[in-house]
Amino acid sequence: MIIYKILRADEWASLRDNGTSAGAPIDVADGYIHFSTADTVVDTAAKHFSREDDLMLLAYNDTDFGDAIRYEKSRDDLLFPHLYAPLKLDGALWIKPLPFDGKTHIFPNDIS
């Protein structure tokens, strides 16, 4: 399954420059990297990145993470992928800007 990670500009710059990251501050605090599925990524953006611009959306294949990825209940009792390992840039399937148009984030058409 394809899963998604939203990064703020500084978080993206760190991953881009270092090739690996422990994630956003909430990821570090929780001890895992938060991902979303295609079904939850739009709500994640609205809830946790409301009105933020300069975001990047990264897509990964969950099977590439092996045992380091776990689906655990979170918001609204839905299962969310959590990565218990550093995030690596070279594993991304694609990386695209996630612009904000003043009302909502504009997602790429190929979210699936």
LUMFI-46757 format. One line per field, with one value per atom (N, C-alpha, C, O): x, y, z; atom name; residue in three letters. Coordinates in pm, whole numbers. Example, Ala and Ser with C-alpha at 12.3 -4.5 7.8 and 13.67 -1.06 7.14 Angstrom:
LUMFI-46757
c1: c(1319	1230	1320	1424	1285	1367	1290	1341);
c2: c(-569	-450	-330	-332	-225	-106	3	114);
c3: c(780	780	780	846	708	714	787	804);
kolpa: c(N	CA	C	O	N	CA	C	O);
voba: c(ALA	ALA	ALA	ALA	SER	SER	SER	SER);
END
This chain:
LUMFI-46757
c1: c(85	0	89	193	48	119	73	-46	170	143	212	303	168	210	260	209	360	417	416	466	360	360	472	483	555	665	658	628	686	701	834	919	851	970	1101	1193	1109	1234	1256	1370	1147	1158	1201	1283	1143	1181	1328	1401	1371	1510	1607	1711	1574	1659	1668	1777	1555	1555	1631	1713	1605	1671	1823	1899	1865	2008	2083	2201	2015	2080	2050	2122	1943	1906	1828	1776	1821	1748	1697	1751	1593	1534	1464	1411	1464	1385	1241	1158	1211	1076	1054	1146	928	884	893	908	885	890	788	820	668	569	612	584	680	731	836	834	927	1033	972	1011	876	811	735	736	669	590	673	628	794	881	860	910	788	767	728	688	742	708	566	530	485	344	330	386	256	219	67	-2	17	-126	-147	-56	-266	-306	-375	-399	-406	-480	-614	-662	-674	-804	-797	-898	-679	-669	-580	-581	-505	-405	-469	-412	-584	-649	-693	-674	-752	-792	-671	-676	-562	-440	-390	-353	-390	-345	-434	-385	-564	-658	-644	-652	-624	-619	-485	-481	-376	-243	-162	-61	-206	-131	-223	-197	-328	-429	-366	-292	-396	-354	-203	-153	-129	16	48	-12	143	192	336	388	398	537	551	652	450	455	499	481	557	592	520	505	475	408	498	538	529	615	534	454	553	484	585	695	547	630	545	422	610	543	564	678	455	469	547	611	543	615	766	840	814	958	1013	1134	925	969	975	1025	926	931	862	753	926	869	870	811	937	946	816	799	724	596	487	477	407	295	171	177	60	-68	-134	-162	-157	-210	-328	-334	-422	-540	-500	-416	-563	-539	-668	-775	-659	-773	-897	-889	-1009	-1138	-1132	-1208	-1042	-1027	-982	-999	-925	-875	-732	-661	-692	-555	-464	-492	-356	-257	-122	-87	-45	89	187	196	261	363	496	506	597	729	818	843	865	955	1098	1167	1141	1276	1294	1195	1416	1435	1369	1359	1327	1272	1389	1476	1390	1499	1447	1345	1518	1479	1481	1392	1582	1597	1487	1481	1402	1292	1165	1069	1163	1042	1013	1102	885	842	834	873	784	782	768	731	801	796	736	785	629	561	521	495	517	468	321	245	284	145	100	97	64	30	-103	-190	-114	-236	-293	-221	-419	-477	-555	-628	-539	-612	-733	-786	-777	-891	-857	-901	-780	-750	-616	-564	-561	-440	-478	-581	-395	-418	-332	-210	-399	-329	-307	-387	-198	-176	-290	-355	-311	-417	-388	-480	-263	-228	-223	-149	-300	-313	-403	-517	-351	-433	-397	-455);
c2: c(-118	0	124	126	226	353	433	446	486	569	703	717	802	940	1008	986	1092	1173	1319	1352	1404	1548	1610	1585	1691	1757	1908	1957	1981	2127	2157	2070	2281	2320	2285	2232	2313	2285	2135	2088	2060	1914	1853	1761	1904	1857	1891	1806	2012	2052	1961	1924	1925	1836	1698	1643	1643	1512	1519	1432	1623	1639	1651	1591	1729	1754	1639	1619	1563	1456	1316	1221	1303	1172	1086	981	1129	1056	1155	1265	1115	1204	1124	1016	1178	1120	1170	1128	1260	1309	1444	1512	1481	1608	1599	1490	1712	1707	1610	1542	1602	1508	1363	1277	1336	1201	1163	1054	1256	1231	1209	1118	1294	1282	1150	1090	1105	982	856	746	869	754	678	566	736	676	786	895	757	853	829	719	934	927	932	1020	838	838	838	815	865	857	768	748	715	639	735	851	686	768	812	921	729	760	864	926	884	974	1097	1188	1102	1208	1347	1445	1357	1487	1539	1657	1452	1492	1525	1616	1451	1480	1620	1695	1655	1789	1897	1998	1874	1973	1986	2097	1875	1876	1925	2005	1878	1906	2012	2060	2048	2145	2255	2314	2282	2380	2514	2573	2559	2689	2701	2811	2591	2597	2579	2497	2658	2648	2595	2571	2578	2531	2388	2354	2305	2165	2078	2112	1964	1862	1734	1700	1662	1535	1427	1433	1328	1218	1090	1066	1007	879	766	771	666	548	423	427	312	183	120	100	90	40	-90	-116	-173	-301	-281	-371	-166	-139	-122	-129	-99	-78	-207	-206	-317	-445	-438	-382	-496	-503	-369	-357	-268	-137	-57	43	-100	-30	-108	-230	-36	-98	-13	110	-79	-9	-13	-119	107	119	214	310	187	273	410	425	510	647	725	679	841	931	857	782	877	817	665	603	605	460	400	280	482	434	383	424	294	243	338	373	377	464	393	324	409	351	433	555	363	425	356	233	435	382	390	498	276	267	253	156	349	355	495	567	535	666	670	568	787	809	832	915	758	771	829	785	928	994	899	904	813	729	623	556	607	513	573	501	705	772	734	730	705	679	808	813	911	1045	1149	1119	1272	1387	1502	1539	1561	1669	1779	1752	1902	2011	1989	1929	2038	2032	2176	2220	2248	2391	2412	2325	2528	2572	2688	2786	2680	2784	2891	2970	2893	2988	2926	2981	2811	2740	2595	2543	2532	2390	2356	2434	2243	2196	2129	2062	2147	2093	1967	1974	1852	1724	1682	1715	1608	1554	1458	1400	1444	1356	1209	1127	1174	1032	976	881	1033	976	854	863	738	616	519	411);
c3: c(0	0	0	66	-73	-73	49	75	123	240	221	139	299	275	402	512	382	490	446	339	529	504	587	708	522	591	571	462	679	670	602	589	560	483	555	493	684	757	774	772	791	804	671	667	562	429	401	350	434	410	485	431	607	685	621	609	579	513	381	350	303	173	190	115	287	306	371	343	457	532	480	511	402	349	446	408	571	674	777	792	849	948	1057	1032	1176	1286	1280	1360	1184	1165	1227	1271	1229	1287	1440	1494	1510	1656	1718	1816	1663	1718	1697	1781	1585	1560	1665	1721	1688	1787	1925	1997	1961	2092	2107	2214	2001	2007	1987	2020	1935	1918	1788	1773	1696	1563	1466	1506	1338	1235	1189	1146	1197	1159	1007	942	952	811	802	901	683	654	533	451	522	403	307	340	189	92	150	118	233	292	403	437	461	576	554	637	446	429	414	462	351	336	473	504	555	689	776	859	759	833	801	892	674	635	697	747	692	747	898	951	966	1113	1167	1261	1109	1166	1092	1143	972	891	839	734	913	872	835	914	715	665	644	618	655	634	486	416	441	305	312	421	199	195	246	308	222	264	147	31	182	83	119	237	17	34	-25	-141	58	15	15	106	-87	-97	-81	-136	-7	18	1	16	-30	-32	106	149	175	312	321	422	217	222	223	265	177	179	320	340	417	555	636	748	581	652	786	799	887	1022	1095	1202	1038	1104	1093	1162	1006	991	1063	1049	1138	1210	1189	1194	1167	1157	1294	1349	1348	1484	1485	1408	1575	1587	1638	1727	1578	1617	1598	1638	1538	1520	1468	1370	1534	1496	1488	1414	1565	1570	1437	1414	1348	1220	1236	1327	1148	1149	1071	956	1135	1071	1070	1166	962	957	1040	1027	1125	1208	1179	1185	1149	1117	1240	1293	1285	1399	1351	1383	1274	1217	1160	1142	1131	1068	929	861	890	756	660	687	550	453	323	270	274	151	32	-53	25	-94	-109	-212	-9	-20	-78	-106	-95	-143	-288	-372	-315	-451	-530	-647	-465	-524	-413	-300	-450	-359	-437	-544	-383	-453	-355	-238	-405	-321	-284	-360	-167	-121	-93	22	-200	-183	-111	-109	-53	14	-66	-90	-106	-193	-115	-175	16	99	166	262	113	171	206	308	120	137	72	-9	106	41	-91	-100	-190	-323	-338	-352	-337	-344	-488	-576	-513	-648	-686	-600	-814	-863	-841	-842	-821	-813	-671	-645	-580	-446	-460	-507	-418	-427	-318	-309);
kolpa: c(N	CA	C	O	N	CA	C	O	N	CA	C	O	N	CA	C	O	N	CA	C	O	N	CA	C	O	N	CA	C	O	N	CA	C	O	N	CA	C	O	N	CA	C	O	N	CA	C	O	N	CA	C	O	N	CA	C	O	N	CA	C	O	N	CA	C	O	N	CA	C	O	N	CA	C	O	N	CA	C	O	N	CA	C	O	N	CA	C	O	N	CA	C	O	N	CA	C	O	N	CA	C	O	N	CA	C	O	N	CA	C	O	N	CA	C	O	N	CA	C	O	N	CA	C	O	N	CA	C	O	N	CA	C	O	N	CA	C	O	N	CA	C	O	N	CA	C	O	N	CA	C	O	N	CA	C	O	N	CA	C	O	N	CA	C	O	N	CA	C	O	N	CA	C	O	N	CA	C	O	N	CA	C	O	N	CA	C	O	N	CA	C	O	N	CA	C	O	N	CA	C	O	N	CA	C	O	N	CA	C	O	N	CA	C	O	N	CA	C	O	N	CA	C	O	N	CA	C	O	N	CA	C	O	N	CA	C	O	N	CA	C	O	N	CA	C	O	N	CA	C	O	N	CA	C	O	N	CA	C	O	N	CA	C	O	N	CA	C	O	N	CA	C	O	N	CA	C	O	N	CA	C	O	N	CA	C	O	N	CA	C	O	N	CA	C	O	N	CA	C	O	N	CA	C	O	N	CA	C	O	N	CA	C	O	N	CA	C	O	N	CA	C	O	N	CA	C	O	N	CA	C	O	N	CA	C	O	N	CA	C	O	N	CA	C	O	N	CA	C	O	N	CA	C	O	N	CA	C	O	N	CA	C	O	N	CA	C	O	N	CA	C	O	N	CA	C	O	N	CA	C	O	N	CA	C	O	N	CA	C	O	N	CA	C	O	N	CA	C	O	N	CA	C	O	N	CA	C	O	N	CA	C	O	N	CA	C	O	N	CA	C	O	N	CA	C	O	N	CA	C	O	N	CA	C	O	N	CA	C	O	N	CA	C	O	N	CA	C	O	N	CA	C	O	N	CA	C	O	N	CA	C	O	N	CA	C	O	N	CA	C	O	N	CA	C	O	N	CA	C	O	N	CA	C	O	N	CA	C	O	N	CA	C	O	N	CA	C	O	N	CA	C	O);
voba: c(MET	MET	MET	MET	ILE	ILE	ILE	ILE	ILE	ILE	ILE	ILE	TYR	TYR	TYR	TYR	LYS	LYS	LYS	LYS	ILE	ILE	ILE	ILE	LEU	LEU	LEU	LEU	ARG	ARG	ARG	ARG	ALA	ALA	ALA	ALA	ASP	ASP	ASP	ASP	GLU	GLU	GLU	GLU	TRP	TRP	TRP	TRP	ALA	ALA	ALA	ALA	SER	SER	SER	SER	LEU	LEU	LEU	LEU	ARG	ARG	ARG	ARG	ASP	ASP	ASP	ASP	ASN	ASN	ASN	ASN	GLY	GLY	GLY	GLY	THR	THR	THR	THR	SER	SER	SER	SER	ALA	ALA	ALA	ALA	GLY	GLY	GLY	GLY	ALA	ALA	ALA	ALA	PRO	PRO	PRO	PRO	ILE	ILE	ILE	ILE	ASP	ASP	ASP	ASP	VAL	VAL	VAL	VAL	ALA	ALA	ALA	ALA	ASP	ASP	ASP	ASP	GLY	GLY	GLY	GLY	TYR	TYR	TYR	TYR	ILE	ILE	ILE	ILE	HIS	HIS	HIS	HIS	PHE	PHE	PHE	PHE	SER	SER	SER	SER	THR	THR	THR	THR	ALA	ALA	ALA	ALA	ASP	ASP	ASP	ASP	THR	THR	THR	THR	VAL	VAL	VAL	VAL	VAL	VAL	VAL	VAL	ASP	ASP	ASP	ASP	THR	THR	THR	THR	ALA	ALA	ALA	ALA	ALA	ALA	ALA	ALA	LYS	LYS	LYS	LYS	HIS	HIS	HIS	HIS	PHE	PHE	PHE	PHE	SER	SER	SER	SER	ARG	ARG	ARG	ARG	GLU	GLU	GLU	GLU	ASP	ASP	ASP	ASP	ASP	ASP	ASP	ASP	LEU	LEU	LEU	LEU	MET	MET	MET	MET	LEU	LEU	LEU	LEU	LEU	LEU	LEU	LEU	ALA	ALA	ALA	ALA	TYR	TYR	TYR	TYR	ASN	ASN	ASN	ASN	ASP	ASP	ASP	ASP	THR	THR	THR	THR	ASP	ASP	ASP	ASP	PHE	PHE	PHE	PHE	GLY	GLY	GLY	GLY	ASP	ASP	ASP	ASP	ALA	ALA	ALA	ALA	ILE	ILE	ILE	ILE	ARG	ARG	ARG	ARG	TYR	TYR	TYR	TYR	GLU	GLU	GLU	GLU	LYS	LYS	LYS	LYS	SER	SER	SER	SER	ARG	ARG	ARG	ARG	ASP	ASP	ASP	ASP	ASP	ASP	ASP	ASP	LEU	LEU	LEU	LEU	LEU	LEU	LEU	LEU	PHE	PHE	PHE	PHE	PRO	PRO	PRO	PRO	HIS	HIS	HIS	HIS	LEU	LEU	LEU	LEU	TYR	TYR	TYR	TYR	ALA	ALA	ALA	ALA	PRO	PRO	PRO	PRO	LEU	LEU	LEU	LEU	LYS	LYS	LYS	LYS	LEU	LEU	LEU	LEU	ASP	ASP	ASP	ASP	GLY	GLY	GLY	GLY	ALA	ALA	ALA	ALA	LEU	LEU	LEU	LEU	TRP	TRP	TRP	TRP	ILE	ILE	ILE	ILE	LYS	LYS	LYS	LYS	PRO	PRO	PRO	PRO	LEU	LEU	LEU	LEU	PRO	PRO	PRO	PRO	PHE	PHE	PHE	PHE	ASP	ASP	ASP	ASP	GLY	GLY	GLY	GLY	LYS	LYS	LYS	LYS	THR	THR	THR	THR	HIS	HIS	HIS	HIS	ILE	ILE	ILE	ILE	PHE	PHE	PHE	PHE	PRO	PRO	PRO	PRO	ASN	ASN	ASN	ASN	ASP	ASP	ASP	ASP	ILE	ILE	ILE	ILE	SER	SER	SER	SER);
END
